[in-house]
Amino acid sequence: MSVIELYVELKGYDATEITAFQVLKRLGFSELEKLKRREFYSFGINADAEKFKEKISAVDLLVNANKHLSSFELDKNSGAVFVKVQNELDDCSRLLKTLKQRLDFGEIESLKRGILWGLQLRSKNKLEMVKQITEILLVNKNFQNYQIIKGNEREK
């Protein structure tokens, strides 16, 4: 089984992203230079990865070509630290059923989705600051979990 991750972002302004950035600045996180928000989908598949990528990126249920950009890679050389936030209550069963039964994606065995935040900071202790920012604003610990990603390093 291969795991394919699809990242989807708005082409234009993202009001949630802008608001979160402004709130974090007001909360005193002056080292935060940039905040980017994307949706992510993680597919466990039994199929050719490249063919699947081409097929899934054309599904307007996930990626509307008029308003979204999509990619399958994170720019780990950008200096950003990434945070994946997932809703523990969301089993994605409705979306998975739609993709498999109505859109002929029988090769999908599992599906997870969530929000990916990209944070660029000018700080020596980036990971600690990202953890603070995440726990203050980006995640609700009552029903969400998160994972911090920097390069190839992962931290829960």
C-alpha positions as CSV (number, residue, x, y, z in Angstrom):
1,M,0.0,0.0,0.0
2,S,1.3,3.5,-0.9
3,V,0.4,6.7,0.9
4,I,-0.2,9.7,-1.2
5,E,-0.7,13.1,0.3
6,L,-2.6,15.9,-1.5
7,Y,-2.3,19.5,-0.4
8,V,-5.0,22.0,-1.5
9,E,-4.9,25.7,-1.0
10,L,-6.9,28.7,-2.2
11,K,-5.6,30.7,-5.1
12,G,-6.9,34.0,-3.7
13,Y,-7.1,35.3,-0.1
14,D,-7.9,32.9,2.7
15,A,-9.8,34.7,5.4
16,T,-9.1,32.1,8.0
17,E,-5.4,32.2,7.3
18,I,-5.3,36.1,7.4
19,T,-7.3,36.2,10.6
20,A,-5.2,33.6,12.4
21,F,-2.0,35.5,11.4
22,Q,-3.4,38.8,12.7
23,V,-4.5,37.2,16.0
24,L,-1.1,35.6,16.5
25,K,0.6,38.9,15.9
26,R,-1.7,40.6,18.5
27,L,-0.9,37.8,20.9
28,G,2.7,38.8,20.8
29,F,4.2,36.3,18.3
30,S,6.2,39.0,16.5
31,E,8.7,36.4,15.2
32,L,6.0,34.9,13.0
33,E,6.7,36.2,9.4
34,K,4.2,34.1,7.4
35,L,1.3,31.7,8.0
36,K,-0.1,29.5,5.2
37,R,-3.1,27.2,5.5
38,R,-3.9,24.2,3.3
39,E,-6.3,21.3,3.4
40,F,-4.6,17.9,3.2
41,Y,-5.8,14.5,2.2
42,S,-3.8,11.4,2.9
43,F,-4.8,8.4,0.8
44,G,-3.7,4.8,1.4
45,I,-3.9,3.2,-2.1
46,N,-3.2,0.0,-3.9
47,A,-2.5,1.4,-7.4
48,D,0.1,3.1,-9.5
49,A,0.9,6.3,-7.5
50,E,1.5,8.6,-10.5
51,K,-1.8,7.5,-12.2
52,F,-3.6,8.0,-9.0
53,K,-2.2,11.5,-8.5
54,E,-3.3,12.5,-12.0
55,K,-6.8,11.1,-11.4
56,I,-7.4,12.5,-7.9
57,S,-6.1,16.0,-8.7
58,A,-8.8,16.3,-11.3
59,V,-11.7,15.5,-8.9
60,D,-13.5,18.8,-8.4
61,L,-14.9,17.6,-5.1
62,L,-11.4,18.1,-3.6
63,V,-9.7,20.5,-6.0
64,N,-11.8,23.1,-7.8
65,A,-9.5,24.3,-10.7
66,N,-11.1,27.8,-10.6
67,K,-10.2,28.5,-7.0
68,H,-7.6,26.0,-5.8
69,L,-4.0,25.0,-6.3
70,S,-2.9,21.5,-5.5
71,S,0.4,19.7,-4.9
72,F,1.7,16.4,-3.7
73,E,4.9,17.7,-2.0
74,L,5.7,20.1,0.8
75,D,8.4,22.7,0.2
76,K,10.6,21.5,3.0
77,N,13.4,23.9,1.8
78,S,11.3,27.0,2.4
79,G,12.4,27.2,6.0
80,A,8.8,26.7,7.1
81,V,7.7,24.4,9.9
82,F,4.5,22.5,9.2
83,V,1.7,21.5,11.5
84,K,-0.9,18.9,10.5
85,V,-4.1,19.2,12.5
86,Q,-6.7,16.4,12.3
87,N,-10.1,16.1,13.8
88,E,-10.2,12.9,15.8
89,L,-14.0,12.6,15.3
90,D,-13.8,12.8,11.5
91,D,-13.5,9.3,10.1
92,C,-13.9,10.5,6.5
93,S,-16.4,7.7,5.8
94,R,-18.8,9.8,3.7
95,L,-16.0,11.3,1.5
96,L,-14.4,7.9,1.1
97,K,-17.8,6.3,0.2
98,T,-18.4,9.0,-2.4
99,L,-14.9,8.6,-3.9
100,K,-15.1,4.8,-4.0
101,Q,-18.7,4.3,-5.1
102,R,-19.7,7.3,-7.1
103,L,-16.3,8.4,-8.6
104,D,-14.8,5.0,-9.2
105,F,-11.8,5.2,-6.8
106,G,-11.8,1.6,-5.7
107,E,-8.0,1.7,-5.2
108,I,-8.4,3.9,-2.1
109,E,-8.1,1.8,1.0
110,S,-7.9,4.5,3.6
111,L,-8.4,8.3,3.8
112,K,-7.5,10.9,6.4
113,R,-7.9,14.7,6.1
114,G,-7.1,17.8,8.0
115,I,-5.5,21.2,7.9
116,L,-1.8,21.8,7.2
117,W,-0.4,25.1,8.6
118,G,2.9,26.3,7.3
119,L,4.7,28.8,9.7
120,Q,7.7,30.8,8.8
121,L,9.4,32.3,11.9
122,R,12.6,34.2,12.6
123,S,13.4,32.6,15.9
124,K,16.2,30.4,17.2
125,N,13.8,28.0,18.9
126,K,11.3,27.5,16.1
127,L,9.9,24.1,17.2
128,E,9.0,25.4,20.7
129,M,7.4,28.5,19.3
130,V,5.4,26.4,16.7
131,K,4.2,24.2,19.5
132,Q,3.1,27.2,21.6
133,I,1.3,28.8,18.6
134,T,-0.4,25.5,17.7
135,E,-1.7,24.8,21.2
136,I,-2.9,28.4,21.7
137,L,-4.7,28.9,18.4
138,L,-4.4,26.2,15.7
139,V,-5.7,23.1,17.5
140,N,-8.6,22.4,19.9
141,K,-7.2,19.6,22.1
142,N,-10.7,18.4,23.0
143,F,-11.2,16.8,19.6
144,Q,-8.1,17.4,17.5
145,N,-4.6,16.1,17.4
146,Y,-1.5,17.6,15.7
147,Q,1.9,16.7,14.3
148,I,4.8,19.1,13.8
149,I,6.9,18.5,10.7
150,K,10.2,20.2,9.9
151,G,12.2,18.7,7.1
152,N,12.2,15.0,7.8
153,E,11.8,15.4,11.5
154,R,8.4,14.7,13.1
155,E,7.2,15.5,16.6
156,K,3.9,14.9,18.3
